[in-house]
């Protein structure tokens, strides 16, 4: 199983996303805004207007600096 961890900031919405992909499908996500922090999973993919990323990893416009370690992802996830 291929696991990839991504940290991506979306300027237009002022949201920092942490994404955990397994075989190019998002399985965990953290959304951090100035006023909230949401966790989404495949078993809990919706929270208000937020939704677990439902596109493949290849759909993201990623730079080398967007990739993070599993440890970095889990630190944010467990906070």
Order of alpha helices (4+ residues) and beta strands (2+ residues): beta-beta-beta-beta-beta-beta-beta-alpha
